[in-house]
Amino acid sequence: MSDRITDPATTSWYEASARARLDGLLDPGSFREFIGPEQRRMSPHLPLFDLPRAFDDGMIVGAGRLDGQAVLVAAQEGRFMGGAFGEVHGAKLVGLLRAALDQKPAALLILFDTGGVRLQEANAGETAIAEVMRAITQVRAAGVPVIGLIGGRAGAYGGGGLIAGTCSRLAVSEGGRISVSGPEVIETNKGAEEFDSRDRALVWRTMGGKHRRLTGGADAFADDTVAAFRTAALRLIDTAPAFDLATLEAEQARLEERIARFGDCRDGTEIWARLGANDPAAIPAMTTAEFDALLAQIGETTHDAR
Amino acid sequence: MSGWRRERAARDARIEAGRAHAAGKVVAAASVVDLLEAILRPGDRVCLEGDNQKQADCLARGLSQCDPARVHDLHMVQSGIVLPEHLDIFEQGIAKRLDYSYSGPQGARIARMLYGGQIALGAVHTYLELFARYFIDLTPNVALIAGVSADREGNLYTGPNTEDTPTVVEATAFKNGVVVAQVNEIVDRVPRVDIPGDRIDFVVEADKPFYVEPLFTRDPAAMTETQILMAMMAIKGIYAEYGIRRLNHGIGFGTAAIELLLPTYAERLGLKGKIATHWALNPHPTLIPAIESGWVSQVHCFGSEVGMDRYIRERPDVFFTGADGSLRSNRAFCQTAGLYACDLFIGSTLQIDLSGHSSTVTQSRVAGFGGAPNMGSDPHGRRHPSDTWMKAGREALVTGDPALMRGRKLVVQIVETFGEKLVPTFVEKLDALELARKLKLELAPVMVYADDVTHIVTEEGIANLLLCRDADEREQAIRGVAGYTEVGRGRDRAMVERLRARGIVRRPEDLGIEPLDADRSLLAAKSIKDLVHWSGGLYEPPAKFRNW
């Protein structure tokens, strides 16, 4: 698969590699990678398990331009160990966030594609998640918006889901999923009656892009193209909220209201009906245009929280 | 009464015993056990309909709840061992002997039970072979079958998944047997009569609709560039060269990739109308883009596929449909079509040895055969020529008078050199031989015999076994495409290069294929949702294949 993109308007974000996503997302030729694969900063843990390593440890970080604005970017390669956070993988993101405190870019973009922490280096991975979340709050407090883009095969799960929750704004596509525990984990612990992980329509009604957008868990819904994610990123940078007490209190109020309003729902479709969708069962099959029209009609999914 | 009607009299007695639990022909789901205990006799040959797709599951549950003191030592003669109940009855002593074809999901358990001596195995058959024996020496005394709906007279609508049912009923009903059908609902008038009511003795309204496995759905999102490369080689190096119009595909990702490359890669090669026009095939969702692009003239189906019913209804020019509009499938006829009227079978397997014998049996799993050994064989009863068949015949070693030469069916194995979990596909010795030794089987469970295989396609290239002139050439041709497996690394490099010069081994570059062009962008559909779009919203994929 090529890491170069010829037509971002037709290239699937879901299908593209992390490098290809960056290539199509940023202004052409503007990406400068930090700690590139030629430096071979690889996982010190994977050889203990006789597992193959990647020269970039599945995390690509660097600087580039987005419509002329200086931005810092991080992209996870979901096809290497499910985009999971290991020691080097996590440290590269922490380092990028700390660099943002000095460089003050127009935004820092995280292209999520992760199942969470890498089991083989769990302690280092868990620590990395915590460090990333702390660093994101510092970056946001310094006035730099942190934008998450979620539309890869692995979604944003586990610690990746937690990190997504600390971002200023999130864009998601239909194929994108955001959650902490994955479907198989829930089924294993609670049984198939509670959550049937093989019922993929149920998985998407619960964790998928449309559901997250409808409930305000994500702030923009993008078509599955690299160009659509670029458009969404630009819009979210412009509308990112300040990181202050008012925003955090608004977020707390939003979450409390959400649990009060939907806490007894057994299925995503029930929530969508309460949100005012006339035909909730039709939502999964909607095109982006139809879904945008629905969002405009419901009209309460934009908020100043987070 | 003369001595020529004993079977008929026995049948009448069974039916009379069964009527005690029925209203006319109709039996309540709650009375299934009573009915079965009334009509079954120890030692009966029983076909409990189950194949690789649909299952008479309500009747299977009933049979497994029968009292082993009353119902025991049954001889099961059915194509599929798929549900847990199919094996439970052997543990309980209800059944003793088994003749079958396919046991995909129960492959591991059936292996353990065979080793443990809980099952007296007759043979593992190909579908057509088992069906044939229904009419000669394995005629069922009782058939327990599944349909969509029935009326009170027993007229049966089997729906899109007709599959084995007509064959099973034919053999049972016309030879003094008893036929019990489970249906999803009893109706006043069935949409169409697939089985006339006078062949059905009892109709059970099942507690829930019969289960159908979506066995033939391959998610394009999971297709790899290696599989795409193999598909490109098959299209350019085999389909185009032999002009293959009439064919059958197996169910692997390699063949699904071929289906998805027809409207893109094959179209660019100018092959539309020249290849892949007439099919013996289940309604594969991955064939939708080729159908919608006008590639496909017609498709006859063994069974149906979950979610394809509405699409098929709207494409009667392509599929075989009934007066009611829905698909009519028939496994026996489609297997016959695949054997005699197709010029190519292409499928994958788990193990191939140095001669080209292949098997899906491993020491811990006995998956059975299904249809592949039938369609993957050269039918010696064929007498009609086709350009494809004759070209293959000319390539094979002709002995004797060339005027008496006959054609050859193309039987192609398309495999990655390493399978799941990096297990090598190419082996010195098939696990099937070890299994046969341990179980004292007279016949090793070989899927496709070496003398039927004409080509092997891997990511490394194509081996044309027709052109090999002796066993040594054949072995080196196979080693020559076996990649980095032990078998592949054991090749005689000089000899493989000589075979390459003769076109027996061909690499992608020999075919004018650049491996880096094998990209997912070539797929006509990259996801299940793309297939839904291609179908104009008519394809309704099962929930487990959705990501929206």
Interface residues (C-beta under 8 A of the other chain):
Chain A: M1 S2 S12 Y14 E15 R153 E174 G175 R198 D199 R200 A201 L202 V203 W204 G208 K210 P284 A285
Chain B: A221 E225 D519 R520 K526 S527 G537 A543 K544 F545 R546 N547 W548
